Amino acid sequence: MAATKKVPQRRNKKAGKSTGKSRSAKYLRKNKAARDKKKAYDTAYHSTPARKKYRAKLNKITRKKSIPGKDVSHTKSGKLVREKRSTNRARNGKNGKSSKK
């Protein structure tokens, strides 16, 4: 039986090191008061009944249309379609522009 060569595992040193590059991300990184204010706003916004209902609706659709390797993607018209997970999550838009289907 031939011995297989062991290759040492290396951790990706850049993992988790990325910070936001947008102007607002840079501003919030420097200003704690603004960051705290935004966090308070976001908490209040996402705890409203409308947001909870919206999240529940999306979760229900995701469960119903569950296919391994697929996500439920939003189209420009507001429709929800199944799409490859990697394609859906990689669509950040070129130069900050949306590239929704």
N, C-alpha and C positions, 0 to 999 in steps of 0.2 A: 504494500500500500504506500503510495507516494504522499509525502507530507506536503500540505498546502502552505504556501507562504502567507504569513500573517502580516497584514498591512495595518499600521497603527491608525486609529481613528483620530481625526483632527476636528476640533470644534471650529465652526465658522466664527472668526474673530469679529466680523462686522455685524453679526446677528444682534439685533436690538439696539444698535448704535445710531440708527438714522433718526434725524430730527426733522420737523417740518421745514420746508424751504419757502413757504409763502410769506408774504409780508405780514399777514396777521399772525401766523405761527411764530415768527421772529419777535413780533411785538409782545405777544402773550408770554413768551418765554422770559422776556426781560421784566415784565410788569406783573407782579404778584396780585396787586389789587384788581387789575383788569381780568386776570385769570380767574380769581375767586368770584368776581361778578359774573363772568361768563358761565362758570360752573353752576352757580346758583340759578341762572336763567335756564340753562340746559336741563337741570334737575326738575325745575318747575314745568318746563315745556313738555318734557317726556313723561311726566306723571299726570298729564291732563287726560280726562276720559276719552277724548278724541284720538290721542296718540296711542293709548292702550288698546282701543278698539281696532285701530289701524294695524298695530303689531299683531294682535290676535288674528285678524283676517289674513295677514300674510303668512303667519305660522300655520294656519289651517290649510291654506293653499299649498304651502311647502310640504306638509304632511301628506296631503291628498295626491299631489303630483310627484311624490318621492320616487326618484329613479337614481340609482348609484351614479355618481360623477356628474349629475346635472343640478343646476340651480334654477330658481324661478327668477327670470329677468324682467325688468320693466322696459316697455317700449315707449316711444314718444307719445303715442296716442293714449297711454295709460293702461294698455293691455298687459297681461302677465303671460310670458311664454317660457317654456323650458329651454335651457341653453347650457352648453358645456360650462362647467364651473370655472375652468381656467380662463375662458374667453370672457365670461361675465365679470369676473373679479379683476381682470387685467384692463378693463375698459375705463381708464381714468381720463381719457380724452387727450388729444395732442394739443399742446400749448394751452391747457386748461379748458379746451372746448369739449363739450359733451359729444359722444359718438354713439348715443343710444340708437338701437335699431328702429 
